[in-house]
């Protein structure tokens, strides 16, 4: 059976895309939705909801990073315009600030490591004093007129009240506010340096508050997008839950976000129309489930909510029951970009073994990765595995001397490097020393864990704040698989595409299938169209060559453009990709084996 050559035009650079094929930074997942804009509209909706309550109690629970002062001020003004003067009660009054056990819990989860901690498994009630919560409830009972309980954990006082709102903020916006010292962590009275705030959020705030948010989801009367504190948006809870069900039965795209870094490049800035004043862009969070949001509504009226909501309510529809059970409801695959075009090498690094990541950090599965090369300069290389003659003790000594004494060394003396070209794939099971060299735009197709990078050597490089970047030599050498050397890597981690099905018009190749990884990568190549099926598990697609395609499934259509990442839910079954441009297309897809 004949088929297209999978290596044809491998080094051809991308040409300028037509205007209709430009990458979309604000992808809206269409669904019927009535969005309330601003405090006044939200206030009217609240009063309508509680109009029959003799002593109306409104509960405004919410996520870390919400601007509660702005929320209270805006809603107070709006309610005053409607003849209401509510009494506000801040649930933070009931925090157990003085309990030494709380500090012990914080220290246990944050540890002494400057980067890594342990995932907190506790619930939100443990952060509050039960006696203080009881006193707040008694205050509420003694009041007349409209009462508003607010703050993260507000529903602990008297449940949902007569109207339950969740004031949400995306993790992207939370991080922006952290960088500006415009917010605090959960149960904290002051802000800290960004790295400290992110670490505490990752290991404590997000897991604790997500647990509560998930519990509240079926009971919410309104969900508020507080990304713009001056003009928040809201939707009714019934409409929100219906919207989640609706979008889970069609292709889904999360809202990507982009971050600069010390090794970052210029390709995404130019081709994705990112802010030109930024020094570079190193990462694009294309699909990193713990951090991305999703946009719901229409092109003219939408709001952003956490991707977590979709996973909680529609896990089986989205991921398939087998995958949901296998990963405990966590979304297991991530897609992100690493841009080193006109940038620098990534740090020489390794990711932890599965037993290590479980025991040390409480993560259920580890950070297996792969590099799919989207663009490459002629001299670009990828570093992968150890040289045949690398002596572990000498390698460690060089890394320790660099960290301790500032002594530079060449990673090529210890680590293999291979030329990289468009459409090359490099597999990176945990324990494999690796990094992308300069001159690459890499699409990482990987397991979802994403922060567990143990840097071995970072060229004595400073971060964008002028601070020397931290390396984790001890953790790294506890996880390196020293059997993964030149010949083994060439045989096992640089796969050759294998035709699975097809002909000259349309074909599917297996491009990455290793027993060391729980995910498999295929590539669809077609001139006009190709049919495919989810087969009871979700797929993640990215258009890696060509301008755009239409995705047709179960009477619904969606679009995918060059560089965009789209989830095909497990419940869809069969779908078709229709080429909407003149040149042939290539689409990579990843799925759980």
N, C-alpha and C positions, 0 to 999 in steps of 0.2 A: 504493500500500500504506500503510495507516494504521499509526501507531506511537505509543507514549507520548511525551509532550512532554519532551524531555531537560532542560528548564529548570524544569519544574514543581516547586514547593516548594523552590526553590533556597536560600531564606533561612530555611527552617523550622529552628529549633534542635533539636538532638537531645533527645529525651525520656529519662527515666530508663529504663535497661535492666532487664529482668527478671533475676533472680539467675542463671538458666541461660544468660544471654547475656553475662555479664561477660567482659571481656578477660582472657585467661589469660597470666600472666607466666612460667609454667613449663610450656610445651607439650611433652609427651612424645610422641616418635614410637614407636608401639607395635611391639615386635618380641620374639620369644622370646629371653630372655637370663638367664643366671644371674650375679647380681652378688655379688661377695665384699665383705663389709663389715668394715673394720678390719684392723689389722696382723696379728692372730692368724689370721684366715681366709686372708689373703694368704700368710702364712708357711707355713701348712699346704699350700697349693696349690703353692708354690715347692718345698718339700721333696718333694712327690709327683712333681713334674716331674723332679727331679734324682736320684731315689732310686737309679738304676742307674749314675750317673756315678762313676767311681773317685775322681776329684778334682774335686768339683763346683765349677763357676764360674758364678756368677749375675751377669749384667750388667744394671745399672739405669741405662739412658740416660734422658734427659729434656729437658724444655723449660725455657726461661728463666722464672724466677719460682718454680720448685719449691722447697719448704722442705726442703733436703737434710738439715739437722741433725735436724729433726723426723722425717723419713723414716728416717734411720739409727737414731735413738734408739728409735722405735716398733718397727721391725722387729727390732732387736737384742733388745729385751725379749721380743717374741713368740717369736723363735727360741730364746731361753734357756729359755722355758717348754716348749719341745719338745726340749730337750737339746742345742741347737746353740750354739756360740760362734764365729761367723764372723769371719774377718779382713776388714776393710774397707779398700779402696784408693780414694782420691779421684783421679779423672782430672785434676782441676785442678792436680795436682802437675806435669803435663806441659805446661801452658800456656807459650807462648813469651813470657812477660811482658817479658823484657829485650831482645827483638828490636826495633831501631828501625824495621824495615820494617813491623811491626804498627801502630805509631803513625802511620806515614805512610798506611797503608790506612784507619785510622780517620778521620784528618783529611780524606782525599780524599772519603770517603762522608758525613761529617757537615758538611763545608764550614764557612765562616764565617757563614753565614746562621743566625739564631737559631731559625728554624722549619723550613726545608727542607734536604734533603740529597740524596744519590744512592743508589738501590737497590744494595745489595751483591750481586754475582753470584758471589762466591767460595763455596767449600764449607768445611765445618767443619774439615777437616784443616789448613787454612792457619793456624789459630789455635793449633796445637800444635807443639811441638818434636819432630821425628821421633826424635831420639836419646833424649829423655825417655820417649816412648811405648815405645820398644824396651826401656828399662830397667824400665819398669812391667811389660811382658810377661814379662821375665826374673824379676822378683819373683813374679809369679803362678805361673810354672812351678816355682819353688823351694818353693812353699807346699804344705802338706798340710791336709786338711780343707776345710771350706766357705769359699770366697773370694767376696766381693762387690765388684765394681768399680762405682763409682757416679759420677754427674755427667753433665752435658750433654757428649756426645762419648765416653762410656765404651766404646761399641762399637768405637772406633778401636783399642783396645789388643789385644784378641783376638777380635774379631768378636762373634758372638751368644753365645759361651760355651755352657753347657748349658741355660741359661734366660735369655731376653731379655725384660726388662720395659721399658716406656716410661712414665716418671712424668710425666704431663701436667698442665698447669694452663691454664685458659682465659685468654684475653687480658683479659677483664673482671677476673678475680681478680688477674692480674699487675698491672694498673693500680691496683687497690685497694691492693695491697701496696706498689707504688711510692709512692703518696701517703702511706703510713704509714712509709716508709723501712724496710720489712720485707723487702726483697729487693734484689738487685743486677742489673745487666745481665749478659749472658753475657760471660764472661772478664774480669769486673771484680771488684775486691776490696772496693769500697765503693759506697754509694748516693749519688745526687745529687738535685737538685731534680727534681720530677716532669716538667717540660717537657723537661729534658735526657735523662731516662731514657726517656721515650716516644719522643723523636726517635731515640735510638740503637737502641731496640727496633724501631721501624718500618723504619729504613733498613739495619740490620745484623743484629740478633738474629733477628728473625722470618724474613727471607728465608734466612739461613744455616741456622738450625735447622730450618726447614720443609723445606729441601732434604734434610737428613739424615733427618728424620722420615719423609718420603715414601719414601726409600730403604729404611728399616727396616720399613715397614708390612707387607710380605708375610711378614716373618720374626718378627714379635712373638709371644711366648708369652703375654704379659699386657699389657694396657693399664690404667694406673692413673689414676684421677681424683683428684688431690691437692688439690682445692678446699678441703676441710676437712682440714688436716694431722693433726688428732687422730684422725679416722676416715676414712681414704682408702677409696675403692672401686676394685674391679678387675674385669675380665672377661678370660676366656681369649681369646687371639688368634684362634683358629679361630671362636669364637662372635662375636667382634667383626666380623671380615670378613664373616661370614654375615649379621650384622645390617645392615651397610652395604648389602649387596646387597638385602636384604629391604626396607629403607625407601626405596631408590632407585626402587622400582616402585610407589610410592604417594605421595599428597600429603605434602610435607615442610614443617615449620615449624621455624625456628631459634629459639633462646632469645634474646629481646630483652633489651637492657639500656638503662638510662636515666641521663642525666647532667644535672646543673644547669649553668647558664651565666649570664653577666651580663645577658642579655636574656630569660632564660627566663620561661615563663608558668606558669599554675596549672591548665590544663585537664587535662593528663595526670595530674597528682597526684590530682585529684578522681575522674576517670572510670576511671583504670586502677589505683586503690587503691595509690598509691605512698606511700613514707614521708612522713607529714605534717610531720616536723621539718625536712625539706629546704627551703631557701629558695624553690626553684622546680625545674622540670625543663625544660630547653631542648631536649634531643635524646632521641629513642628510636632506638636502633640496631635497627630492625625486621629488616633483611636487609642487612648489610654483610659480605660473605663473608670478607674478611680478618680480621674480629674476632669474629664470632659463634660460639657453640658450638651443638651440638645435644644434646638429651636423648634417650637410648635406653633402652628397657625398658618399664615399665608405670607406672601412676599410683602404685603402692605401692613400686616398686623400680626405680630408674633411676640412671644416671650421665651426666655431661656430658663430651663430647669435642669437639674442634675440628671445625668444619664442613669444614675442609680435607681431612680424611680421606675424606669422602664424595666430594669433587671428584676426589681423586687416584685412588680405586679405581673409581668409577662415573661417570666424566665423560660417557661416551657415553650411558649410560642416563639420566642426570640432565639433561644439557644438549642432547643430540643431537650426532651426529658433526660436522655442518657447523659448529655454533656452537663446539664444542670446538676444532676446527682453526682456526677464524677468530680465536679469542682465546687460543690457546695453552694451553687448559685452565683459564684464569681465568674465574671467574663474572662476567659483564659488567654485570649490572644490580643496583642497590641500591634499597631502600626505607627511608626513615627519616622520622621526624617532627621538625618544628621547631615548638615551641609558644611563641607570643608572646601568647597570651590573658592579659590583665592583665600583660603583659611589655613589652618594648621592641622597637625596630627591630633587625633584624640589621645588621651593618656593611654599608656600601655596598661592593660587591665585584665581582670578575670572576675567571673561571677561565681557565687557560692554553690556548693553541692546541695542537693535537696535536704539531706539530713542536717547540714550546717544551718541553712536558712530557717528550718523549722525550729531547731533547738535554740539558736541565738536570737532570732527575731520574731518567731511566732508566725511566720508566713507558711501557708499550706503547700505551696509549690514554688519551684525556683525559676531563675531568670535565664532560661535558655534563649538564645538569640539566633538571628541570621541576618546577613547583609545582602540586600538585593540592590545592585548598582543601577541607579536611574540615569546618572550622567557621570562622565569621568574625563578628566584632562589626560592628555597623552602620557604623562609621566606618573599618573596616579597608581597607588599600590594599596593593598590591604595586608595588614600584619595578622598572621594566624598560626598558632602553634609554635613549638620550640624547634630550634635548629637541632640537627642530629647530635651535634657535639656539645650542646649546652650542658654545663655542669650546674646542677641546682644550687650548690653552695656558692659558687662564683656569682651566679645571677642574683642570689639573695644579697650577697655582700655588696654588689654594685648598687642595688636598690637601697640598701640601708645607708651606704655612704652618701648617696645622693640626698637622702632625706635628712641625715644627721649633719653632714659636712658640706652640703651644697656641691658635691662633686658630680659633674655631668658624665653620662656615658651614652653610647649608641645602642639603641634597642635592637638594631639589626645584628648585633654580635650575638644575641641570644634568641631572637624571635624571627621566624620566617617572614618574608614578605613576598607577595605575588602581585603581578600586574593586574589591574582591574579595568574592565571595559563595560560598556552598557550591556545590561541584561545578564551579567555574571551574578552567580549566587554563591555565597560563602556560608556554610553552616557553622554555628558557634555553640555547641552544647556547653553547659556550665562546667567550669573547670579548665576551659581552653583559654590560654593567653591570647589576646587579640587587640587590635584597634584599627580604625580606619585611618589611612594616611591622608595627607592633604590632597585636594583636587578631586574629591568624590562628592556626589550627592547620593547618599545611601538611604534606601527605604529599609528600615529595620522591621522585619517580620518576626515576631518574638512572643515569648510567654509574657503575660501581663506584668509581673514584678519588674520594676523599672529604676529603682534607686540603689540597688545593691551592686554597685560598681566598686570593686576593690582596686584602687589605683596602685600600680607597682611603681610607675615612674611617670612624672608629668613634666619633664624637661625644665624643672625649677621655675615653672610658669605661675604667674599671678592671675587671680580672677579679675573681673571687671571692676572690683572695688579696690584693687591694688594689694590684696592679701594673697600670700603664698597659698596655693591650692593644697589641700590635705591629701596625703596618700595613706594607704592602709596596708603596709608591707606585711605585717604579721598575719592579718586576715587573708591576704592574697596568697601567701605561701602555704597557708593551711588548706587551701582549696585548689591549687594548681594540680592538674593531672599531668605528671611529667612523662607519661607514655605517649602523649600526643605531639609527635615530632614530625619532621618534614615528610617522610614517606607515608606515614599513617595519615597525616592531614591530606595529602594529595589524593589518597585512595578514598577517604571517608568524608571529607568536609568540602570538597570541590566537585560536586556532582555534575555529571553530563546529562543534559535533558534527554528523556526517553519518551518516545511517542506512545501515548495511551490509546488514542482513537483519532480518526479524521483522515483528511485528504488535502489536496492543494487549496481547497476553498476554506476549510475550517478544520482545526486540529486542536487537541489537548495534549500537553506534555506534562509528565511528572518531572519536576525540576529539583525538588528537595524532599526526600523521604528517607529519614534515618531513624532507626530504632532508639537512638539516643534522645530524640525529641518527641514530644507528644503531639506536635502539629506537623502537617504535611503541606507542601507548597506545589501547586500546579500552575501552568500558564496556558491560557486560551489564546489562540491566534486565528484570526479570521478576516476575510475580505469583506463580506457583506453581513453575515449573521451567524450565530452559533446558539444551539440549545444546550441547556445544562440543568442539573437538578440538585437541590440541597440534600436530599436523601436523609431527612430527619435530623440534620445538624446544621448549625449556622455556617455561612461562608463569609469571608472578608475579601472583597475585591479591591484592586487598584488598577487604574488604566495606566500602564507603563509605556505605551507607545501609541501615538495617534491623537486625535483631537477630542472626540466625544462619541458616546454610544447611548442608546436608549435601552433601558432595562424594562422588559415587559413581563408581568407576572400576575396571574389571577385577576385579569381585568384592570390592573393598576400599572402605571408607567412611572419611571423615574429616569434621571439622567446621571451619567457619570462622565466627568471630563478628565483631561490629562492630569495625573498626579493626585486625583481625589480618591478617597477611601470610602467604600460603601459596604454596609452589612446586608447580607441576604438572610432574612430570618429562616429558621428551620421549618416553620409552618408553611412556607411558600410552596414548597415542592418544586415543580418545574418552572423555569424562567428562560427568557431569550435575551440575548444581547444583539442589538441592531446597530450596525455601523452608520453613524450620521455624518461621516466625512469621507473624503475621496480615497485616502490611503488606508492600507490594512491596519488592523488594531492588534495590540497585545494587552491582555488583562491577566494579572496574577491573582490567584485565589489561594487562601489559606483556610484550613479547617482542622479540627481535632481528629486524630486518626481513630 
